[in-house]
Amino acid sequence: MNLETTLQKLWTGYSDLNPSAHKIHSLLENQGERIINDHIAFRTYDIDGINIDALASIFIKMGYEAKGEYSFEKKKLRARHYEHKSDNLAPKVFISELITGDFSKEVQEIAAMVARKTLESLNNEDELIFAGTPWHPLSYKVYKKLLGESEYAAWMYVWGFRANHFTIFINHLKKYTTIEDLNEYLKSAGFSLNISGGEIKGSREQLLQQSSTLADIVEVEFDEGLYSIPCCYYEFAQRYEDKTGNLYNGFIAKSADKIFESTDSRE
Ligand code: NI
């Protein structure tokens, strides 16, 4: 599978599940915008076979290389971002993983079960980024247990291997030239933005500004019945040039930390 087909398949899975992402994408396209993705993101647990390295391998095969590393002490996560070696317009890939060793034995056992069932379900390691949740049926009790320790761990259990978010690269929009303009438009169109850490994360001085919608709430079937759970969000990024005139391509850990909260439970 080439990069374009891979990205299209990820987008279809993501936009089918998240009506807001689909709507925002269409609203902008109908205004003549051609949407370029700044980055797409994945979440996982740090278990061999499903960790950052495992998710990255398909992208490495398609011409990507590892770039920045990030750590999120409070949320007990680490992350790495990847860039395509030759295609400037290819989205960056941001992959994070939960440091399961820092959590309870139950969390570690659930993560191990997720890894085992996922690896059993794959015909080929390149399918991992599309694997979803091959550990069905989901247990609401397990979800609540994970939620008590980590929002991230709980999200991963319910939604699994799929794009956690796509990100509109504001630099490439024609009508909305600043993140402020785009945010105002999205709010006027009725979308809720994540305001944790402020509506706009990062600054011009940091060379990256980001905002995001709050994740859509989607009904999920658990063993115990149907429950409404936050799914995925849509992110927006504006990048600036450094003193040497190069567009900054990295990420700001402090901003990413707040963006993660776009999928927080709103009970
Ligand atoms: Ni992001």
Boltz pocket constraint, residues with backbone or C-beta under 6 A from the ligand:
constraints:
  - pocket:
      binder: B
      contacts: [[A, 39], [A, 41], [A, 94], [A, 165], [A, 167], [A, 235], [A, 259]]
      max_distance: 6.0
